[in-house]
């Protein structure tokens, strides 16, 4: 159902034909990068949080993670990810397929500035084996984002 909702949403912009479905999982950044033959940083991962008990999504580059100090400065509270079993009812997609397309009403979407490092990115598309290649402009148009924010830091490899 989630993939269908994301396809319908992207169809409003004439972009549903850009969706790719895989025989393997693309649920994690690493799996998606392998399936798409791209860098992990180019994966636009969508993270779900509660802010004042209201669900929000933050879309960020695959090589980034939430910087708690920046997050608290932006939202005036500590970051609180939505529990795995609550993501689908609150957002409209299951973990592994969360994306800003075809989501529940009232979920605010934020785009992290880490995405601006790329011309194109690959967000999931509502299922754990799908993705779509979008330019940053297309992501802006289709995500109905509220604003660009800076709440991430690079993931240190070690």
Biotite code that builds the C-alpha atoms (Angstrom):
import biotite.structure as struc

atoms = struc.array([
    struc.Atom([0.000, 0.000, 0.000], chain_id="A", res_id=1, res_name="UNK", atom_name="CA", element="C"),
    struc.Atom([2.832, 2.359, 0.875], chain_id="A", res_id=2, res_name="UNK", atom_name="CA", element="C"),
    struc.Atom([4.577, 1.949, -2.493], chain_id="A", res_id=3, res_name="UNK", atom_name="CA", element="C"),
    struc.Atom([1.227, 2.550, -4.198], chain_id="A", res_id=4, res_name="UNK", atom_name="CA", element="C"),
    struc.Atom([0.719, 5.790, -2.227], chain_id="A", res_id=5, res_name="UNK", atom_name="CA", element="C"),
    struc.Atom([4.243, 6.993, -3.051], chain_id="A", res_id=6, res_name="UNK", atom_name="CA", element="C"),
    struc.Atom([3.726, 6.139, -6.762], chain_id="A", res_id=7, res_name="UNK", atom_name="CA", element="C"),
    struc.Atom([0.423, 8.014, -6.841], chain_id="A", res_id=8, res_name="UNK", atom_name="CA", element="C"),
    struc.Atom([2.034, 11.010, -5.147], chain_id="A", res_id=9, res_name="UNK", atom_name="CA", element="C"),
    struc.Atom([4.996, 11.101, -7.562], chain_id="A", res_id=10, res_name="UNK", atom_name="CA", element="C"),
    struc.Atom([2.574, 10.547, -10.458], chain_id="A", res_id=11, res_name="UNK", atom_name="CA", element="C"),
    struc.Atom([1.080, 13.982, -9.765], chain_id="A", res_id=12, res_name="UNK", atom_name="CA", element="C"),
    struc.Atom([4.481, 15.374, -10.780], chain_id="A", res_id=13, res_name="UNK", atom_name="CA", element="C"),
    struc.Atom([5.001, 12.998, -13.721], chain_id="A", res_id=14, res_name="UNK", atom_name="CA", element="C"),
    struc.Atom([7.837, 11.242, -11.871], chain_id="A", res_id=15, res_name="UNK", atom_name="CA", element="C"),
    struc.Atom([6.302, 7.848, -11.064], chain_id="A", res_id=16, res_name="UNK", atom_name="CA", element="C"),
    struc.Atom([8.131, 6.367, -14.080], chain_id="A", res_id=17, res_name="UNK", atom_name="CA", element="C"),
    struc.Atom([11.458, 7.099, -12.329], chain_id="A", res_id=18, res_name="UNK", atom_name="CA", element="C"),
    struc.Atom([10.716, 4.679, -9.469], chain_id="A", res_id=19, res_name="UNK", atom_name="CA", element="C"),
    struc.Atom([12.941, 1.609, -9.368], chain_id="A", res_id=20, res_name="UNK", atom_name="CA", element="C"),
    struc.Atom([11.938, -1.624, -7.663], chain_id="A", res_id=21, res_name="UNK", atom_name="CA", element="C"),
    struc.Atom([14.558, -4.207, -6.713], chain_id="A", res_id=22, res_name="UNK", atom_name="CA", element="C"),
    struc.Atom([14.662, -7.962, -6.167], chain_id="A", res_id=23, res_name="UNK", atom_name="CA", element="C"),
    struc.Atom([16.817, -7.295, -3.104], chain_id="A", res_id=24, res_name="UNK", atom_name="CA", element="C"),
    struc.Atom([16.327, -5.111, -0.052], chain_id="A", res_id=25, res_name="UNK", atom_name="CA", element="C"),
    struc.Atom([17.090, -1.401, -0.207], chain_id="A", res_id=26, res_name="UNK", atom_name="CA", element="C"),
    struc.Atom([15.903, -0.813, 3.371], chain_id="A", res_id=27, res_name="UNK", atom_name="CA", element="C"),
    struc.Atom([19.245, 0.433, 4.707], chain_id="A", res_id=28, res_name="UNK", atom_name="CA", element="C"),
    struc.Atom([21.543, 3.083, 3.269], chain_id="A", res_id=29, res_name="UNK", atom_name="CA", element="C"),
    struc.Atom([24.161, 0.421, 2.506], chain_id="A", res_id=30, res_name="UNK", atom_name="CA", element="C"),
    struc.Atom([21.655, -1.906, 0.797], chain_id="A", res_id=31, res_name="UNK", atom_name="CA", element="C"),
    struc.Atom([20.169, 0.956, -1.219], chain_id="A", res_id=32, res_name="UNK", atom_name="CA", element="C"),
    struc.Atom([23.605, 2.125, -2.390], chain_id="A", res_id=33, res_name="UNK", atom_name="CA", element="C"),
    struc.Atom([24.427, -1.417, -3.546], chain_id="A", res_id=34, res_name="UNK", atom_name="CA", element="C"),
    struc.Atom([21.058, -1.822, -5.334], chain_id="A", res_id=35, res_name="UNK", atom_name="CA", element="C"),
    struc.Atom([21.439, 1.578, -7.037], chain_id="A", res_id=36, res_name="UNK", atom_name="CA", element="C"),
    struc.Atom([25.199, 1.330, -7.644], chain_id="A", res_id=37, res_name="UNK", atom_name="CA", element="C"),
    struc.Atom([25.789, 4.740, -6.053], chain_id="A", res_id=38, res_name="UNK", atom_name="CA", element="C"),
    struc.Atom([27.593, 6.204, -3.046], chain_id="A", res_id=39, res_name="UNK", atom_name="CA", element="C"),
    struc.Atom([25.952, 5.801, 0.371], chain_id="A", res_id=40, res_name="UNK", atom_name="CA", element="C"),
    struc.Atom([26.033, 9.594, 0.760], chain_id="A", res_id=41, res_name="UNK", atom_name="CA", element="C"),
    struc.Atom([23.720, 9.932, -2.294], chain_id="A", res_id=42, res_name="UNK", atom_name="CA", element="C"),
    struc.Atom([20.956, 7.965, -0.559], chain_id="A", res_id=43, res_name="UNK", atom_name="CA", element="C"),
    struc.Atom([18.384, 10.420, 0.822], chain_id="A", res_id=44, res_name="UNK", atom_name="CA", element="C"),
    struc.Atom([17.445, 8.702, 4.060], chain_id="A", res_id=45, res_name="UNK", atom_name="CA", element="C"),
    struc.Atom([14.228, 9.765, 5.725], chain_id="A", res_id=46, res_name="UNK", atom_name="CA", element="C"),
    struc.Atom([14.198, 9.775, 9.526], chain_id="A", res_id=47, res_name="UNK", atom_name="CA", element="C"),
    struc.Atom([11.021, 10.040, 11.598], chain_id="A", res_id=48, res_name="UNK", atom_name="CA", element="C"),
    struc.Atom([10.786, 11.947, 14.865], chain_id="A", res_id=49, res_name="UNK", atom_name="CA", element="C"),
    struc.Atom([8.242, 13.308, 17.292], chain_id="A", res_id=50, res_name="UNK", atom_name="CA", element="C"),
    struc.Atom([8.331, 17.053, 17.974], chain_id="A", res_id=51, res_name="UNK", atom_name="CA", element="C"),
    struc.Atom([5.798, 18.192, 20.575], chain_id="A", res_id=52, res_name="UNK", atom_name="CA", element="C"),
    struc.Atom([4.223, 14.738, 20.110], chain_id="A", res_id=53, res_name="UNK", atom_name="CA", element="C"),
    struc.Atom([3.688, 15.465, 16.394], chain_id="A", res_id=54, res_name="UNK", atom_name="CA", element="C"),
    struc.Atom([5.394, 13.301, 13.737], chain_id="A", res_id=55, res_name="UNK", atom_name="CA", element="C"),
    struc.Atom([7.934, 14.926, 11.439], chain_id="A", res_id=56, res_name="UNK", atom_name="CA", element="C"),
    struc.Atom([10.325, 13.653, 8.776], chain_id="A", res_id=57, res_name="UNK", atom_name="CA", element="C"),
    struc.Atom([13.886, 14.780, 8.188], chain_id="A", res_id=58, res_name="UNK", atom_name="CA", element="C"),
    struc.Atom([15.458, 13.824, 4.856], chain_id="A", res_id=59, res_name="UNK", atom_name="CA", element="C"),
    struc.Atom([19.265, 13.767, 4.986], chain_id="A", res_id=60, res_name="UNK", atom_name="CA", element="C"),
    struc.Atom([22.256, 12.486, 3.037], chain_id="A", res_id=61, res_name="UNK", atom_name="CA", element="C"),
    struc.Atom([23.073, 8.833, 3.699], chain_id="A", res_id=62, res_name="UNK", atom_name="CA", element="C"),
    struc.Atom([26.445, 9.629, 5.257], chain_id="A", res_id=63, res_name="UNK", atom_name="CA", element="C"),
    struc.Atom([24.945, 11.875, 7.926], chain_id="A", res_id=64, res_name="UNK", atom_name="CA", element="C"),
    struc.Atom([23.346, 11.386, 11.324], chain_id="A", res_id=65, res_name="UNK", atom_name="CA", element="C"),
    struc.Atom([21.433, 13.677, 13.619], chain_id="A", res_id=66, res_name="UNK", atom_name="CA", element="C"),
    struc.Atom([23.578, 16.102, 15.589], chain_id="A", res_id=67, res_name="UNK", atom_name="CA", element="C"),
    struc.Atom([21.728, 16.277, 18.910], chain_id="A", res_id=68, res_name="UNK", atom_name="CA", element="C"),
    struc.Atom([22.871, 19.812, 19.739], chain_id="A", res_id=69, res_name="UNK", atom_name="CA", element="C"),
    struc.Atom([21.787, 21.171, 16.337], chain_id="A", res_id=70, res_name="UNK", atom_name="CA", element="C"),
    struc.Atom([18.477, 19.286, 16.574], chain_id="A", res_id=71, res_name="UNK", atom_name="CA", element="C"),
    struc.Atom([17.739, 20.662, 20.037], chain_id="A", res_id=72, res_name="UNK", atom_name="CA", element="C"),
    struc.Atom([18.640, 24.173, 18.898], chain_id="A", res_id=73, res_name="UNK", atom_name="CA", element="C"),
    struc.Atom([16.202, 23.886, 15.954], chain_id="A", res_id=74, res_name="UNK", atom_name="CA", element="C"),
    struc.Atom([13.258, 22.119, 17.618], chain_id="A", res_id=75, res_name="UNK", atom_name="CA", element="C"),
    struc.Atom([13.764, 23.186, 21.267], chain_id="A", res_id=76, res_name="UNK", atom_name="CA", element="C"),
    struc.Atom([13.671, 19.600, 22.488], chain_id="A", res_id=77, res_name="UNK", atom_name="CA", element="C"),
    struc.Atom([15.823, 16.490, 22.516], chain_id="A", res_id=78, res_name="UNK", atom_name="CA", element="C"),
    struc.Atom([15.569, 14.291, 19.414], chain_id="A", res_id=79, res_name="UNK", atom_name="CA", element="C"),
    struc.Atom([13.081, 11.470, 19.875], chain_id="A", res_id=80, res_name="UNK", atom_name="CA", element="C"),
    struc.Atom([12.821, 8.993, 17.020], chain_id="A", res_id=81, res_name="UNK", atom_name="CA", element="C"),
    struc.Atom([9.451, 7.360, 16.492], chain_id="A", res_id=82, res_name="UNK", atom_name="CA", element="C"),
    struc.Atom([9.366, 3.755, 17.728], chain_id="A", res_id=83, res_name="UNK", atom_name="CA", element="C"),
    struc.Atom([9.547, 1.181, 14.922], chain_id="A", res_id=84, res_name="UNK", atom_name="CA", element="C"),
    struc.Atom([6.021, -0.151, 15.508], chain_id="A", res_id=85, res_name="UNK", atom_name="CA", element="C"),
    struc.Atom([4.572, 3.381, 15.510], chain_id="A", res_id=86, res_name="UNK", atom_name="CA", element="C"),
    struc.Atom([6.211, 4.641, 12.289], chain_id="A", res_id=87, res_name="UNK", atom_name="CA", element="C"),
    struc.Atom([3.683, 3.196, 9.836], chain_id="A", res_id=88, res_name="UNK", atom_name="CA", element="C"),
    struc.Atom([0.549, 4.380, 11.695], chain_id="A", res_id=89, res_name="UNK", atom_name="CA", element="C"),
    struc.Atom([2.017, 7.871, 12.260], chain_id="A", res_id=90, res_name="UNK", atom_name="CA", element="C"),
    struc.Atom([3.830, 8.407, 8.932], chain_id="A", res_id=91, res_name="UNK", atom_name="CA", element="C"),
    struc.Atom([2.124, 6.055, 6.470], chain_id="A", res_id=92, res_name="UNK", atom_name="CA", element="C"),
    struc.Atom([5.191, 3.966, 5.551], chain_id="A", res_id=93, res_name="UNK", atom_name="CA", element="C"),
    struc.Atom([7.025, 1.127, 7.284], chain_id="A", res_id=94, res_name="UNK", atom_name="CA", element="C"),
    struc.Atom([10.635, 1.482, 8.439], chain_id="A", res_id=95, res_name="UNK", atom_name="CA", element="C"),
    struc.Atom([12.862, 0.689, 5.470], chain_id="A", res_id=96, res_name="UNK", atom_name="CA", element="C"),
    struc.Atom([10.536, 2.432, 3.033], chain_id="A", res_id=97, res_name="UNK", atom_name="CA", element="C"),
    struc.Atom([9.922, 5.746, 4.791], chain_id="A", res_id=98, res_name="UNK", atom_name="CA", element="C"),
    struc.Atom([10.000, 8.636, 2.336], chain_id="A", res_id=99, res_name="UNK", atom_name="CA", element="C"),
    struc.Atom([8.337, 12.051, 2.029], chain_id="A", res_id=100, res_name="UNK", atom_name="CA", element="C"),
    struc.Atom([5.926, 10.869, -0.708], chain_id="A", res_id=101, res_name="UNK", atom_name="CA", element="C"),
    struc.Atom([2.366, 9.696, -0.049], chain_id="A", res_id=102, res_name="UNK", atom_name="CA", element="C"),
    struc.Atom([2.596, 10.273, 3.694], chain_id="A", res_id=103, res_name="UNK", atom_name="CA", element="C"),
    struc.Atom([-0.177, 10.895, 6.213], chain_id="A", res_id=104, res_name="UNK", atom_name="CA", element="C"),
    struc.Atom([-1.744, 14.342, 6.484], chain_id="A", res_id=105, res_name="UNK", atom_name="CA", element="C"),
    struc.Atom([-0.126, 16.683, 8.978], chain_id="A", res_id=106, res_name="UNK", atom_name="CA", element="C"),
    struc.Atom([3.400, 15.237, 8.856], chain_id="A", res_id=107, res_name="UNK", atom_name="CA", element="C"),
    struc.Atom([5.892, 18.066, 8.343], chain_id="A", res_id=108, res_name="UNK", atom_name="CA", element="C"),
    struc.Atom([8.889, 17.334, 6.106], chain_id="A", res_id=109, res_name="UNK", atom_name="CA", element="C"),
    struc.Atom([12.272, 18.999, 6.550], chain_id="A", res_id=110, res_name="UNK", atom_name="CA", element="C"),
    struc.Atom([15.231, 18.724, 4.182], chain_id="A", res_id=111, res_name="UNK", atom_name="CA", element="C"),
    struc.Atom([18.687, 18.737, 5.744], chain_id="A", res_id=112, res_name="UNK", atom_name="CA", element="C"),
    struc.Atom([21.270, 20.901, 3.984], chain_id="A", res_id=113, res_name="UNK", atom_name="CA", element="C"),
    struc.Atom([23.535, 17.834, 3.648], chain_id="A", res_id=114, res_name="UNK", atom_name="CA", element="C"),
    struc.Atom([21.473, 16.960, 0.547], chain_id="A", res_id=115, res_name="UNK", atom_name="CA", element="C"),
    struc.Atom([22.706, 20.130, -1.167], chain_id="A", res_id=116, res_name="UNK", atom_name="CA", element="C"),
    struc.Atom([26.100, 18.433, -1.652], chain_id="A", res_id=117, res_name="UNK", atom_name="CA", element="C"),
    struc.Atom([24.513, 16.510, -4.556], chain_id="A", res_id=118, res_name="UNK", atom_name="CA", element="C"),
    struc.Atom([22.750, 17.240, -7.841], chain_id="A", res_id=119, res_name="UNK", atom_name="CA", element="C"),
    struc.Atom([20.659, 14.068, -7.560], chain_id="A", res_id=120, res_name="UNK", atom_name="CA", element="C"),
    struc.Atom([19.704, 11.859, -4.613], chain_id="A", res_id=121, res_name="UNK", atom_name="CA", element="C"),
    struc.Atom([17.891, 8.560, -4.101], chain_id="A", res_id=122, res_name="UNK", atom_name="CA", element="C"),
    struc.Atom([15.078, 8.519, -1.534], chain_id="A", res_id=123, res_name="UNK", atom_name="CA", element="C"),
    struc.Atom([13.123, 5.344, -0.749], chain_id="A", res_id=124, res_name="UNK", atom_name="CA", element="C"),
    struc.Atom([9.695, 5.052, -2.286], chain_id="A", res_id=125, res_name="UNK", atom_name="CA", element="C"),
    struc.Atom([7.394, 3.536, 0.307], chain_id="A", res_id=126, res_name="UNK", atom_name="CA", element="C"),
    struc.Atom([8.761, -0.022, 0.411], chain_id="A", res_id=127, res_name="UNK", atom_name="CA", element="C"),
    struc.Atom([11.947, -1.756, 1.522], chain_id="A", res_id=128, res_name="UNK", atom_name="CA", element="C"),
    struc.Atom([12.897, -2.554, -2.084], chain_id="A", res_id=129, res_name="UNK", atom_name="CA", element="C"),
    struc.Atom([12.273, 0.691, -3.971], chain_id="A", res_id=130, res_name="UNK", atom_name="CA", element="C"),
    struc.Atom([13.879, 4.061, -4.622], chain_id="A", res_id=131, res_name="UNK", atom_name="CA", element="C"),
    struc.Atom([13.568, 7.011, -6.961], chain_id="A", res_id=132, res_name="UNK", atom_name="CA", element="C"),
    struc.Atom([16.315, 9.165, -8.502], chain_id="A", res_id=133, res_name="UNK", atom_name="CA", element="C"),
    struc.Atom([15.446, 12.845, -8.084], chain_id="A", res_id=134, res_name="UNK", atom_name="CA", element="C"),
    struc.Atom([17.215, 16.140, -8.589], chain_id="A", res_id=135, res_name="UNK", atom_name="CA", element="C"),
    struc.Atom([17.255, 18.386, -5.528], chain_id="A", res_id=136, res_name="UNK", atom_name="CA", element="C"),
    struc.Atom([14.703, 20.619, -7.285], chain_id="A", res_id=137, res_name="UNK", atom_name="CA", element="C"),
    struc.Atom([12.425, 17.583, -7.869], chain_id="A", res_id=138, res_name="UNK", atom_name="CA", element="C"),
    struc.Atom([12.839, 16.551, -4.225], chain_id="A", res_id=139, res_name="UNK", atom_name="CA", element="C"),
    struc.Atom([11.850, 20.059, -3.136], chain_id="A", res_id=140, res_name="UNK", atom_name="CA", element="C"),
    struc.Atom([8.791, 20.046, -5.408], chain_id="A", res_id=141, res_name="UNK", atom_name="CA", element="C"),
    struc.Atom([7.576, 16.562, -4.492], chain_id="A", res_id=142, res_name="UNK", atom_name="CA", element="C"),
    struc.Atom([8.315, 16.447, -0.760], chain_id="A", res_id=143, res_name="UNK", atom_name="CA", element="C"),
    struc.Atom([6.126, 19.416, 0.195], chain_id="A", res_id=144, res_name="UNK", atom_name="CA", element="C"),
    struc.Atom([8.945, 20.301, 2.563], chain_id="A", res_id=145, res_name="UNK", atom_name="CA", element="C"),
    struc.Atom([8.503, 22.948, 5.209], chain_id="A", res_id=146, res_name="UNK", atom_name="CA", element="C"),
    struc.Atom([12.073, 24.264, 5.150], chain_id="A", res_id=147, res_name="UNK", atom_name="CA", element="C"),
    struc.Atom([15.752, 23.492, 4.721], chain_id="A", res_id=148, res_name="UNK", atom_name="CA", element="C"),
    struc.Atom([17.428, 22.853, 8.083], chain_id="A", res_id=149, res_name="UNK", atom_name="CA", element="C"),
    struc.Atom([20.906, 22.040, 9.393], chain_id="A", res_id=150, res_name="UNK", atom_name="CA", element="C"),
    struc.Atom([20.591, 19.297, 12.018], chain_id="A", res_id=151, res_name="UNK", atom_name="CA", element="C"),
    struc.Atom([23.088, 16.653, 10.878], chain_id="A", res_id=152, res_name="UNK", atom_name="CA", element="C"),
    struc.Atom([26.761, 15.799, 11.115], chain_id="A", res_id=153, res_name="UNK", atom_name="CA", element="C"),
    struc.Atom([28.895, 13.459, 9.066], chain_id="A", res_id=154, res_name="UNK", atom_name="CA", element="C"),
    struc.Atom([29.064, 9.852, 10.232], chain_id="A", res_id=155, res_name="UNK", atom_name="CA", element="C"),
    struc.Atom([32.622, 9.118, 11.267], chain_id="A", res_id=156, res_name="UNK", atom_name="CA", element="C"),
    struc.Atom([33.920, 5.909, 9.787], chain_id="A", res_id=157, res_name="UNK", atom_name="CA", element="C"),
    struc.Atom([36.024, 3.837, 12.087], chain_id="A", res_id=158, res_name="UNK", atom_name="CA", element="C"),
])
